[in-house]
Amino acid sequence: MTTLQLIPSHCRPSLLSPGKSISRHRKFIVRCSDERLTLFSRIAPVYDSLNDLLSLGQHRVWKRMAVSWSGAKRGDSVLDICCGSGDLAFLLSEKVGLDGQVTGLDFSRNQLLVASLRQKERSTPCYKNIEWLEGDALNLPFRDDHFDAITMGYGLRNVRDKERAIEEIYRVLKPGCKASILDFNKSMEPITGVIQELMIDNVVVPIATSYGLAEEYRYLKSSIQEFLTGKELEQLALAVGFSDVKFYEIAGGLMGNLVATR
Ligand SMILES: C[S@@+](CC[C@H](N)C(=O)[O-])C[C@H]1O[C@@H](n2cnc3c(N)ncnc32)[C@H](O)[C@@H]1O
């Protein structure tokens, strides 16, 4: 399916569980954090260039790993939550091929517009299998047991209610299938935390400042401090009901990826 236009979730009743009212899903915008929505909308135009610059291109490798851990395969129907400008959705699209279907969901219309533009600019045929959906990670507009694999890149740390986000992932994932959640690692090793903070203060914020986005990237440090450690993420996923969980530290412990099997 080719969907180049953005679809607000309340316009897609076919994906809702039978019996669930559409109006419940219409309310998503009220419940999401306006501040974070504004933040991500503001950084959308430069988000990709900044990612490349700040990670020296390494985020592409980590995203490939995340997609690989999701177990997505040809013909699958898969979801990328907090898709932003679509990096993980594009990688998923290559995995599932034209027989498959990818949904990229984000609450920032600006981010989705960038994703949609990138999709139009690329001639790779399989990218036609991606549709972009405006919606809230805390109130996913899909019926239960719907997806064969789910990814979330640098999204969980940013949502207001992490438990609720994991519950929603669990709900819409088919039994036996995997969710792969990539983010900064809140390390148990004090030295890793020190390195992360030094890099944010001395590299990330100065570079972001040159783009006029100092405040937006300063938020990164507190969001990591307030995030969950790998162990805590594993415990949370188990408590929500996942049967098997494994947290992988990557990039020398600076990043982490939770793989949870329903
Ligand atoms: C740091 S970006 C990551 C984008 C992309 N996944 C990547 O790895 O490049 C985080 C994204 O999460 C989205 N986001 C944050 N909270 C959300 C929520 N509650 N529901 C949907 N999207 C959300 C933001 O709009 C933003 O695009």
PDBQT file of the ligand as one rigid body, heavy atoms in Angstrom, charges set to zero:
ROOT
HETATM    1  C1  LIG A 301      14.124  11.456  19.529  1.00  0.00    +0.000 C 
HETATM    2  S1  LIG A 301      12.865  11.299  18.345  1.00  0.00    +0.000 S 
HETATM    3  C2  LIG A 301      13.200   9.728  17.624  1.00  0.00    +0.000 C 
HETATM    4  C3  LIG A 301      12.770   9.623  16.188  1.00  0.00    +0.000 C 
HETATM    5  C4  LIG A 301      13.138   8.311  15.464  1.00  0.00    +0.000 C 
HETATM    6  N1  LIG A 301      12.541   7.167  16.095  1.00  0.00    +0.000 N 
HETATM    7  C5  LIG A 301      14.634   8.128  15.408  1.00  0.00    +0.000 C 
HETATM    8  O1  LIG A 301      15.135   7.238  16.097  1.00  0.00    +0.000 OA
HETATM    9  O2  LIG A 301      15.303   8.863  14.685  1.00  0.00    +0.000 OA
HETATM   10  C6  LIG A 301      11.491  10.956  19.370  1.00  0.00    +0.000 C 
HETATM   11  C7  LIG A 301      10.169  10.993  18.623  1.00  0.00    +0.000 C 
HETATM   12  O3  LIG A 301       9.149  10.551  19.513  1.00  0.00    +0.000 OA
HETATM   13  C8  LIG A 301       7.979  11.302  19.244  1.00  0.00    +0.000 C 
HETATM   14  N2  LIG A 301       7.121  11.194  20.429  1.00  0.00    +0.000 N 
HETATM   15  C9  LIG A 301       7.420  11.553  21.704  1.00  0.00    +0.000 A 
HETATM   16  N3  LIG A 301       6.392  11.253  22.518  1.00  0.00    +0.000 NA
HETATM   17  C10 LIG A 301       5.415  10.691  21.739  1.00  0.00    +0.000 A 
HETATM   18  C11 LIG A 301       4.122  10.174  22.004  1.00  0.00    +0.000 A 
HETATM   19  N4  LIG A 301       3.610  10.170  23.230  1.00  0.00    +0.000 N 
HETATM   20  N5  LIG A 301       3.439   9.641  20.991  1.00  0.00    +0.000 NA
HETATM   21  C12 LIG A 301       3.933   9.624  19.722  1.00  0.00    +0.000 A 
HETATM   22  N6  LIG A 301       5.150  10.132  19.407  1.00  0.00    +0.000 NA
HETATM   23  C13 LIG A 301       5.885  10.648  20.409  1.00  0.00    +0.000 A 
HETATM   24  C14 LIG A 301       8.484  12.694  18.925  1.00  0.00    +0.000 C 
HETATM   25  O4  LIG A 301       7.574  13.465  18.206  1.00  0.00    +0.000 OA
HETATM   26  C15 LIG A 301       9.761  12.384  18.145  1.00  0.00    +0.000 C 
HETATM   27  O5  LIG A 301       9.518  12.350  16.760  1.00  0.00    +0.000 OA
ENDROOT
TORSDOF 0
